[in-house]
Amino acid sequence: MSLTFELDPSVDPELRDGILALWADVSNAGGAVGFVPPVTPDAIRPELVKHFAAMAEGRTRLLVGRDEDGAVAATAFLTYNTHRLMVHWLWLYTVMVHPSHQGKGYGRDLMAAAADAARSFDGIEAVRLTCRGGTGVDSFYASCGYKEYGRVPAAIRVAPGDDRDDITMLLPL
């Protein structure tokens, strides 16, 4: 089975709650998506509201992957640059696959769907993302065609004494 992807779905309470649950589950399983465990959906809600506000303003688009039961199983937020000299590429944020679906190739499917979506946007020539060092996710992104273009040592403080590199990667389209 595979995920069914939808770009720019209607945001309703079911989708909102599905994304919050996904984000909490990914974070609590050790995923590097802006939080460290333990975290609750209520703690994540303000960040999701920021994403939704950017969507309402037309600055961000949402890609959702649903499993065979229709549950939210994956997300990626594609955010346009607002700087006039950088409008030819966009950011990929909050890339997540539910832990129960990892190891099935869904992450690779999500990255391909995100690249396909970006290719459909007028004037977009590349996708840029950042990731937390020490997780191995940079190797995964590299296997999806992304190349590392920058690294800030110890820029992310996960916990006292646990600083990680902030890695910037780019996928030319």
C-alpha positions as CSV (number, residue, x, y, z in Angstrom):
1,M,0.0,0.0,0.0
2,S,1.1,3.6,-0.5
3,L,0.0,7.0,0.7
4,T,-2.4,9.2,-1.2
5,F,-1.0,12.8,-1.4
6,E,-3.0,16.0,-1.6
7,L,-1.7,19.5,-2.1
8,D,-3.6,22.3,-0.5
9,P,-6.3,20.3,1.3
10,S,-9.1,22.1,3.0
11,V,-8.2,22.7,6.6
12,D,-10.9,21.4,9.0
13,P,-10.8,20.2,12.6
14,E,-10.1,16.6,11.4
15,L,-7.0,17.6,9.4
16,R,-5.8,20.0,12.1
17,D,-6.1,17.3,14.8
18,G,-4.5,14.7,12.4
19,I,-1.5,16.9,11.9
20,L,-1.2,17.7,15.6
21,A,-1.3,14.0,16.4
22,L,1.3,13.2,13.7
23,W,3.6,15.9,14.8
24,A,3.4,14.8,18.5
25,D,3.9,11.1,17.5
26,V,6.9,11.9,15.3
27,S,8.5,14.2,17.9
28,N,7.9,11.7,20.7
29,A,9.5,9.0,18.6
30,G,12.7,11.2,18.3
31,G,11.9,12.9,15.0
32,A,13.7,16.2,14.5
33,V,10.7,18.4,13.7
34,G,11.2,21.3,16.1
35,F,10.5,19.7,19.4
36,V,12.1,17.2,21.8
37,P,10.1,14.6,23.7
38,P,8.0,14.6,25.6
39,V,5.6,16.9,23.7
40,T,1.9,17.1,23.5
41,P,-0.4,18.3,20.7
42,D,-1.3,21.3,22.8
43,A,2.4,22.4,23.0
44,I,2.6,22.0,19.2
45,R,-0.6,23.8,18.4
46,P,0.9,27.4,18.3
47,E,3.5,26.3,15.7
48,L,0.8,24.7,13.5
49,V,-1.3,27.9,13.8
50,K,1.7,29.8,12.4
51,H,1.8,27.4,9.4
52,F,-1.9,27.8,8.9
53,A,-1.6,31.6,9.0
54,A,1.2,31.4,6.4
55,M,-1.1,29.2,4.3
56,A,-4.0,31.7,4.6
57,E,-1.6,34.5,3.5
58,G,-0.6,32.4,0.4
59,R,3.1,32.1,1.6
60,T,2.9,28.4,2.4
61,R,1.3,25.3,0.9
62,L,0.6,22.0,2.6
63,L,1.2,18.6,1.2
64,V,-0.6,15.8,3.2
65,G,-0.2,12.1,2.8
66,R,-3.0,9.9,4.0
67,D,-2.8,6.2,4.6
68,E,-5.3,3.5,3.4
69,D,-7.7,4.4,6.3
70,G,-7.6,8.1,5.4
71,A,-5.6,9.1,8.4
72,V,-2.9,11.8,8.2
73,A,0.3,9.9,7.9
74,A,2.7,12.4,6.4
75,T,3.2,16.1,5.8
76,A,5.4,18.7,4.3
77,F,5.0,22.5,4.2
78,L,6.3,24.3,1.1
79,T,7.0,27.9,1.8
80,Y,7.7,30.6,-0.8
81,N,10.5,33.1,-0.2
82,T,9.5,36.6,0.4
83,H,12.8,38.2,-0.6
84,R,12.6,39.4,-4.1
85,L,16.0,38.0,-5.0
86,M,15.2,34.5,-3.8
87,V,11.7,33.8,-5.3
88,H,13.1,31.1,-7.6
89,W,13.4,28.6,-4.8
90,L,11.2,27.6,-1.8
91,W,11.7,26.1,1.6
92,L,10.5,22.6,2.7
93,Y,9.4,22.5,6.4
94,T,8.0,20.0,8.9
95,V,8.6,17.0,6.8
96,M,7.1,14.0,8.7
97,V,6.0,10.4,8.2
98,H,4.2,8.7,11.1
99,P,6.5,6.3,13.0
100,S,4.1,3.4,12.3
101,H,4.7,3.9,8.6
102,Q,8.4,4.4,8.6
103,G,10.5,1.8,6.7
104,K,7.8,1.4,4.0
105,G,9.3,3.9,1.5
106,Y,6.7,6.5,2.4
107,G,9.4,9.1,3.3
108,R,10.8,8.7,-0.2
109,D,7.3,9.0,-1.6
110,L,6.7,12.2,0.4
111,M,9.9,13.7,-0.9
112,A,9.1,12.9,-4.5
113,A,5.6,14.3,-4.1
114,A,7.0,17.5,-2.6
115,A,9.5,17.9,-5.5
116,D,6.7,17.2,-8.0
117,A,4.5,19.9,-6.3
118,A,7.4,22.4,-6.3
119,R,8.0,21.7,-10.0
120,S,4.3,22.7,-10.7
121,F,4.8,26.1,-9.1
122,D,5.6,28.9,-11.5
123,G,9.3,30.0,-11.4
124,I,10.5,27.6,-8.8
125,E,13.9,26.1,-9.6
126,A,15.0,24.5,-6.4
127,V,13.8,23.2,-2.9
128,R,15.8,24.0,0.2
129,L,15.6,22.5,3.6
130,T,17.4,22.4,6.9
131,C,17.8,19.4,9.1
132,R,19.3,18.5,12.5
133,G,22.7,16.8,12.5
134,G,23.2,13.6,14.4
135,T,20.0,12.0,13.3
136,G,21.1,10.5,9.9
137,V,18.2,12.3,8.1
138,D,20.8,14.2,6.1
139,S,21.8,10.9,4.5
140,F,18.2,10.2,3.7
141,Y,17.7,13.5,2.0
142,A,20.9,13.0,0.1
143,S,19.5,9.7,-1.2
144,C,16.5,11.7,-2.4
145,G,18.8,14.0,-4.5
146,Y,19.5,16.8,-2.0
147,K,23.0,18.1,-1.6
148,E,24.5,19.6,1.5
149,Y,25.4,23.2,0.9
150,G,26.1,24.5,4.4
151,R,26.5,23.5,8.0
152,V,26.4,25.6,11.2
153,P,28.1,23.6,14.0
154,A,26.3,23.2,17.2
155,A,23.5,25.6,16.1
156,I,20.7,23.5,17.5
157,R,20.6,22.9,21.3
158,V,18.4,19.8,21.8
159,A,19.3,19.7,25.5
160,P,22.1,21.0,27.8
161,G,25.3,19.5,26.5
162,D,23.6,18.1,23.3
163,D,24.2,20.6,20.5
164,R,23.6,19.6,16.9
165,D,24.7,21.0,13.5
166,D,22.1,22.8,11.4
167,I,22.5,21.4,7.9
168,T,21.3,23.2,4.8
169,M,20.4,21.0,1.8
170,L,19.2,21.9,-1.7
171,L,17.5,20.0,-4.5
172,P,17.7,21.6,-7.9
173,L,14.5,20.9,-9.9
